[in-house]
Structure formats: structure tokens, C-alpha cells
Amino acid sequence: MSQSASSFAPLPPASLPRAEGRLSHEDILRAEDRRKVLKERTARHWFRLLWLLTGPGVLVMLGENDGPSMVSYATTGATYGVGFFVPFILLTFLMAFAVQEMTVRLGAATHRGHAELIFERFGPFWGYFAMGDLVFGNVLTLVTEFIAIQAGGLYFGVPAVVSVAIGVALVVASLAFRRYATWERTVMALAVFNLLFIPAALFAHPDGAALVHAIGTWSPLKGGVTAAFVTLILANIGATVTPWMIFFQQSAVVDKGLTTADLGEGRLDTAIGAVLAAIAAIATLVAAAPLFENNVDVSKFASGADFATALQPYLGSVGATLFALGMIEAGVVAAMTISASSAYAMGETARKRHSLNLDFSQGWLFYGAAIASTVVAAAIVLIPGAPLLAMTLTVNVIATLLMAPALLLLLLLVNDREIMGAHANTWRANIVGGAIIVALVLVGAAYGVITVFPGILGQ
Amino acid sequence: MSYDSNLIDALEPSQLTAATEIPLPRRRLSRATTILLIALRVYIFIAVPIVGYAFVHALMAPQ
């Protein structure tokens, strides 16, 4: 059973190792996964095939519905209610799909991770800049994941140190599988709990007509364009498109063993993830909307736990509990995916083995990077008096700013016909990608101008 | 580790770890691309400190 002859193979390698002695344990595990895929494809069992190939897209999208993202959506709902931001969130997920689809093609066509490709094709100068952005963004984001875990725990009366320790233990335990497929399915099972925000939103008794009106008219937008509005625009964009997603999904596609024959399923996986994540994101906004309707000031909230507590009178104890549980899930799943993204990128940069199929002895740098980044982030959260909610929103703003150069490198790679062949971007995809870069730069510039010249909006 | 000798045929040759360890050749960036990359780098170096300033400013603001 061999792969389709039409499959595209990127530049070189001229002589390929088929000798048994040069096969790695990682190759054999990946080949086992691929044999199942090829069997289902041959038998035309499309649903089973989709099930086998689903994973990176769903994980990256639900993973990005993380602690800071859910706090951003809740803050948006509490500040602006159901209105302009509902269709805006849908638009950001369309953007996310357009970006992530490119990473699926890159991974499937080249079988190499994103950091690896940047270093090899553009050299170490741009490679280290890209890695610097990734590490900076990932460390900050991981900190905020533990803020979410801690906040959710506090709602249930669990001391911060205990919930953070449990979070670290879960991340480390997920790495102990030493098998990509098991890791992926375990994290996916946890990620399903992101949908807890949907029943939480139902407890807010949302007005369906108002939701439809908001989507159709991009209104109401009470208060107009203010500094807070621009910050929330950036925070909501940073809640859906961030550099770690690019690095993670491409590496996960490679680790899972997707080929160009699987692009259709890879796109569907990403689309399913985007739809689920968009629904959960809008549900979070809707669940927090009663705070807007009742003029509750959220600017003094210290963390996501304050949202759950403040929502209790409006959602009831069950609704508020679901909200707090959702916050914990958001933090745990994102901590797992973001630490994996750091580990993949670290292995690719150091040219060491990087796979969730590795044994600890072979993948000490890979697993070490994931564990070290997790422990450092967890330790920062426990610093007394840290301004947690302010940090959470700021992290998403930084993620949005870092996205523009990351996206340019992605566009350059996905247009590189020497490595992409027939799977290079079309002109339409380039227009979409270019428009996203321009939009990110403009929104970032607007934020900068408003911050430096706060009187410019007449406030 | 023992395995079926046909198993590895399930992988494309370029998927094997030994194949991916061979680096791809360096690509030459055009002047326009380099300028764009530098411009976005400058943008980051300006924008991130502004976010840091806004963060600190918000913390120092009287409650």
C-alpha cells in the first residue's frame, strides 16, 4: 500500500533512506497511523477517514479559545453587549481559517515544521527574529493560561497554588504518552469542554432576534470608537489569530503525517475547529452580556473568576459554574497546545528531534522545552499582587502585533513554488493574506496613536 | 522495535525522519521582500513598547 504517485515531494532529498537501519521509532509509529488512513481512504469510508485526519485544526482553534481569549470575549460582552462584536468575532474566525489553511498546505507539502522552513529558506537572521516573537508571545500567553486555571479554581475555593500545580501536572502527564495520536485525542477530549460556554450563554436567556440583528447590521455599537474599543478590537483579533497557532498546526500536521492527498480533510478539520470555536466565543460574549445590560463595571476585575462571580445573579449558580469550568478548560487545553508549539519550534530551531512520538531519551530537548516553559509560566502566576486581568488583555494585544511579521513569513513560504509546487497560494489567497496583514498593521497603528495621543478621540 | 516490513511504505519518502533532516537550500529574498520584512520588524520594535507603556500607565492610574 503506497502513497499516491501524484503526491508532491518538496526539494531535495536526492537519495532517500529506505534501509531499515535508518528508520526511526518515530517513522514506524507515524507509518502505523498512516496505514490506517490509507486503509480507510481505499475503502472510501469517508467519515472514518475524516475522524482519523481530524485533530490539528480542531485543536488549534479550540486551543486558541484560551484563557485570555475567553476573558477578552467576556470583557467585550460586558462592555458592549450583543452588537457590533458578534459579527466581528465571526470575521476574525474567517481570518483564522484563511491563515491556518495555509499552514495545513505547508505542512502536508513539505513535511517540515514552520520554524524549520523559516531557518532553512530565509536563514538564521529572520529565523531568530521569528523564534524571538514566538517565544515572547508563548511565554506571555502561557502565563495567562495559568491565570485562567487559577481564576477558575478560585471560583470553586481551590487555592491558587493547588490549581496551578494541577494544571502543570496535567500538561506534564499529557506529554508522558510519547505518542502523537494519543496526545491529540486526549487533548481533543478535553477541548470539547470549551463548549461549556454554550449552555452558560443559554442561562443568560439571549435574545435570538438581537443576535441576528447584530450579525446582519454590525450594530449596536454604544459609545462609538474609543481607546477601549480599539483595545478590544485588538484583543479580539489576538484571541483568534496568533503566531503560536501557525507554528503549532504546521508541526502537528507534520507529526500526524498528513500528505497532500489529505488536504481536503485537513481543510475540513480546520473549518470544523473554526466553527466550534466561533460558537464558543460568541457564547462567551453572550453569557457576559448581562453585565453590560446591568451596568456592571468590569474594569476593576482581577481575573476570570470575577466574571463567574459577577455573573452568578444573572446566570444562576449552574450557569456561573459552567462559566468557571469553561475558564479552567480554556487554560488547561491551551497550556498543552502552546507548550507543544514551543517544544516543536525549539526542536526545529536546534535541529534536534521534535515529535510527540519520541521517547524521552530521544526527545529530551523537545519535552524539556515544553515542561520548562510550563513551569516558568506557572511560577509567574503565583507572584502575589500580579495585575492578572490587565495582563490577560495585554497579551492578546501583543499577539495581534506579532502576527503581522509572522503572517508575512507564512505568505512567503506558502508562495515558494520550489517547496510548494502546485500547492502554492493562489492570487485570491494572497489577496486575503495581504489584506489581513494590512488590517493588522493599521489596527496596531491606531492603537499606538490612541495610546500616545489619548486626546485624539476627544476623551 | 519489530514491525511489518511493508509498514513503512505507508509513508511518503520525504516524510521519513532521515529525509527531513536534510536541510532545504536557502532562498534568495528580493530587495522588496527584505524591505517589507525590515519594515514590519521596525513596526514591532515601536509597537510592543507602546503596549508596555499603556499597560504600566493603566496600572499606575489612580483607581
Interface residues (C-beta under 8 A of the other chain):
Chain A: M1 S2 Q3 S7 A9 P10 L11 P12 P13 L16 P17 R18 E20 R22 L23 S24 H25 E26 D27 I28 R30 A31 E32 R34 R35 V37 L38 T110 H111 R112 E116 L117 E120 R121 F122 G123 W126 F129 D133 V254 G257 T259 K300 R351 R353 P387 A390 M391 T394 V397 I398 L401 L402 A404 P405 L408 L409 L412 D416 E418 I419 V441 G444 A445 Y447 G448 T451 V452
Chain B: M1 Y3 S5 N6 L7 I8 D9 A10 L11 E12 P13 S14 Q15 L16 T17 A18 A19 T20 E21 I22 P23 L24 P25 R26 R27 L29 T33 L36 L37 L40 R41 Y43 I44 I46 A47 V48 I50 V51 Y53 A54 F55 A58 L59 Q63
